[in-house]
Amino acid sequence: MEKKELLRMYREMVIIRRLEERASELYQQGKIGGFLHLYIGQEAVGTGVVSARQPKDRLLTAYRDHGIAIAAGIEPKVAMAELLGKETGCSHGFGGSMHMADVTKNYWGGHAIVGSHLPFAAGMALADQYNGSDAATICFFGDGATNIGYFHESLNLSKVWNLPVLWVCENNNYGMGTSVERASAVKEIRQKAEGYGMANSRVDGMDVLKVHEATADALEYVRENGPYLLEAMTYRYQGHSMGDPERYRTKDEITKWEEHDPIGIFRKYLIDDKVASEKDLDKIDQGAAHEIDEAVEFAEASPEPTFQELVDSVYVEGVG
């Protein structure tokens, strides 16, 4: 991988981290409403997976979607505006935190209902297969979604029809406040694919380069053979959402995972491999912080969506 791409990936991870940290502050100030699910700690998964896709490949994810939105190419200022419910947001302020989308970037959105987007992914892959395209559909979801019907129905049909879907499970160890061990009879989520005769693997979701490599291999398989389940082992440093009291895990557990921070791991690699110096990376860090400051200013200065825009987004003239 070229130096330029490595540094782009590093910058993207830092941008995601800074955006999420500012979002947390703005939420506590009452400037962001509704639910807010932060991606802090999982940056290597979103950046690593999306960096391996081709522009024709579709992306879908669940409600922890800000990081995937940035990786998909949505500008930080546009994502921030959406968080604040402003007209300049990617969903014109009507989607908010859990419904970021931009189909022009082949990013088909965050989805608030657990697992509800998995059948959509299967359908999109079916359309590509029917039209003779070699595009793949990449569908992110959490470990908690693997215990519900949507997951099993979608994986089953994707294998029956050999659909070009890469199922990416972001296993951050908890479904809301319930650990995987307490909710799933199978501790390794990837093994659930075995029941459908589907190829699968696990990857260290805290190492962006390992995620990139595993995704590239999986996508090559998907284009030739059909569906694949990739389980990325990661961890969220914050609660399930901003209202999470976090009584289900200890501070020592969080600290242990923070010692293996995905940005820190990648930073060490770049320095040790002489891709960049500490000074170079510090400059990127500062630039990312400045860009997020500008994104907040842009979002706060942006107009609110009008009632007429709301009506126009629900009703379509000339249909019926």
JOBELLIN-V542239 format. One record per residue. PHI is phi in radians with two decimals (NA if undefined). OMEGA is omega in whole degrees, -180 to 180 (999 if undefined). Layout:
<<PHI | OMEGA> <PHI | OMEGA>>
//
This chain:
<<NA | -177> <-1.24 | -179> <-0.96 | -178> <-1.02 | -179> <-1.24 | 179> <-1.07 | -180> <-1.23 | 176> <-1.10 | 180> <-1.13 | 178> <-1.07 | -179> <-1.06 | 180> <-1.09 | 179> <-1.10 | 180> <-1.20 | 177> <-1.02 | 180> <-1.06 | -179> <-1.06 | -178> <-1.17 | 178> <-1.09 | -179> <-1.17 | 179> <-1.12 | 178> <-1.22 | 178> <-1.07 | 178> <-1.07 | 179> <-1.10 | -178> <-1.16 | 178> <-1.14 | -180> <-1.18 | 176> <-1.50 | 179> <1.43 | -179> <-1.58 | 174> <-2.07 | -178> <-1.83 | 178> <1.25 | 180> <-1.64 | 177> <-2.49 | -180> <-1.92 | -174> <-1.55 | -175> <-1.79 | -176> <-1.09 | -177> <1.86 | -176> <-1.88 | -174> <-1.01 | -177> <-1.17 | -180> <-1.26 | -179> <-1.03 | -179> <-1.15 | -178> <-1.14 | -179> <-1.20 | -174> <-1.17 | 179> <-1.15 | -179> <-1.69 | -177> <-1.47 | 171> <-1.75 | -178> <-0.94 | -179> <-1.32 | -178> <-1.39 | -178> <-1.44 | 177> <-2.20 | 171> <-2.40 | 176> <-2.62 | -179> <-1.61 | -172> <-1.47 | 176> <-1.55 | -161> <-1.93 | -175> <-1.08 | -178> <-1.12 | 178> <-1.16 | 179> <-1.06 | 179> <-1.11 | -180> <-1.10 | 180> <-1.31 | 177> <1.98 | 176> <-1.25 | -178> <-1.11 | 179> <-0.94 | -179> <-1.17 | 178> <-1.27 | 177> <-1.12 | 180> <-1.15 | 178> <-1.10 | 178> <-1.17 | 178> <-1.04 | -179> <-1.53 | 177> <1.24 | -177> <-1.74 | -176> <-1.09 | -179> <-1.43 | 178> <-1.29 | -176> <-1.13 | 175> <-2.00 | 178> <1.00 | 177> <1.50 | -177> <-1.61 | -178> <-1.61 | -178> <1.23 | -173> <-1.00 | -169> <-1.63 | -175> <-2.32 | 175> <-1.38 | -179> <-2.78 | 172> <-2.76 | -176> <-1.19 | 177> <-1.16 | 177> <-1.82 | -178> <1.05 | 176> <-1.87 | -171> <-1.65 | 163> <1.73 | 168> <-1.55 | -177> <-2.32 | -171> <-1.34 | -178> <-1.44 | -175> <-0.95 | 176> <1.35 | -174> <-1.15 | -177> <-1.49 | -179> <-1.12 | 175> <-1.10 | 176> <-1.06 | -180> <-1.06 | 178> <-1.09 | 179> <-1.14 | 178> <-1.14 | 178> <-1.15 | 177> <-1.09 | 179> <-1.11 | 179> <-1.12 | 178> <-1.09 | -179> <-1.08 | -178> <-1.51 | 177> <1.33 | 179> <-1.49 | 175> <-1.75 | 175> <-1.23 | 176> <-2.00 | 173> <-1.86 | 180> <-1.86 | -175> <-2.08 | 176> <-1.56 | 174> <-2.81 | -180> <-1.60 | -179> <-1.08 | -179> <-1.12 | -178> <-1.27 | -176> <-1.42 | -180> <-1.83 | -177> <-2.06 | -174> <-1.07 | -179> <-0.91 | -177> <-1.07 | -175> <-1.22 | 178> <-1.10 | -177> <-1.22 | 178> <-1.13 | -179> <-1.06 | -179> <-1.16 | 180> <-1.10 | 178> <-1.44 | 178> <-0.99 | -178> <-1.76 | -178> <0.86 | -178> <-1.36 | -179> <-1.38 | -180> <-2.09 | 169> <-1.80 | 177> <-1.49 | -178> <-2.01 | 177> <-1.62 | 174> <-1.52 | -177> <-1.47 | 179> <-1.71 | 173> <1.44 | -177> <-2.40 | 168> <-1.74 | -167> <0.97 | -179> <-1.95 | -177> <-1.95 | -179> <-1.21 | 180> <-0.98 | -177> <-1.08 | -178> <-1.52 | -174> <-2.03 | -175> <-2.12 | 178> <-1.21 | 178> <-1.89 | -176> <-1.33 | 176> <-1.62 | -176> <-1.00 | -178> <-0.99 | -178> <-1.16 | 179> <-1.14 | 177> <-1.23 | -179> <-1.06 | -180> <-1.11 | 180> <-1.99 | 179> <1.11 | -174> <-1.79 | 177> <-1.10 | -174> <-2.80 | 176> <-2.86 | 177> <-2.05 | 177> <-2.47 | 176> <-1.24 | -176> <-1.34 | 176> <-1.72 | -179> <-2.03 | -173> <-1.10 | -179> <-1.25 | 176> <-1.15 | 178> <-1.14 | 179> <-1.03 | -178> <-1.13 | -180> <-1.12 | 179> <-1.19 | 179> <-1.04 | 178> <-1.14 | -179> <-1.14 | -180> <-1.15 | 176> <-1.06 | 178> <-1.13 | -177> <-1.03 | -177> <-1.16 | -177> <-1.72 | -168> <-2.18 | -177> <2.05 | -168> <-1.15 | -179> <-2.58 | 177> <-1.91 | 177> <-1.95 | 179> <-1.79 | 180> <-1.77 | -179> <-1.47 | -175> <-2.44 | -177> <-2.79 | 175> <-1.70 | -178> <-1.37 | 180> <-1.67 | 179> <-1.22 | 178> <-0.94 | 173> <-2.51 | -176> <-1.13 | -179> <-1.63 | -175> <-1.41 | 178> <-1.31 | 176> <1.00 | 178> <-1.46 | -173> <-1.64 | 180> <-2.53 | -177> <-1.65 | 176> <-1.14 | 179> <-1.11 | 179> <-1.12 | 180> <-1.10 | -180> <-1.05 | 180> <-1.07 | 179> <-1.24 | -180> <-1.12 | 177> <-1.19 | 178> <-2.00 | -177> <-1.06 | -177> <-1.07 | 179> <-1.24 | 178> <-1.11 | 179> <-1.08 | -178> <-1.20 | 178> <-1.04 | 180> <-1.09 | 179> <-1.06 | -177> <-1.10 | 180> <-1.31 | -178> <-1.10 | -179> <-1.53 | 179> <1.02 | 173> <-1.32 | -180> <-2.70 | 177> <-1.63 | 176> <-1.02 | 179> <-1.09 | 178> <-1.07 | -177> <-1.27 | 175> <-1.07 | 179> <-1.13 | 177> <-1.12 | 178> <-1.02 | -179> <-1.14 | 179> <-1.12 | 179> <-1.13 | 179> <-1.09 | 179> <-1.14 | 180> <-1.12 | 179> <-1.23 | 174> <-1.04 | 179> <-1.16 | 179> <-1.13 | 178> <-1.15 | 178> <-1.05 | 179> <-1.06 | -178> <-1.13 | -178> <-1.17 | -179> <-1.52 | -177> <-1.32 | -179> <-1.33 | 173> <-1.31 | 175> <-1.17 | -179> <-1.54 | 177> <-1.08 | -179> <-1.11 | 177> <-1.13 | 176> <-1.10 | 179> <-1.08 | -178> <-1.12 | -179> <-1.44 | 180> <-1.82 | -178> <-1.86 | 179> <-2.00 | -179> <-1.29 | 174> <1.40 | 179> <-1.99 | 178> <2.50 | 999>>
//
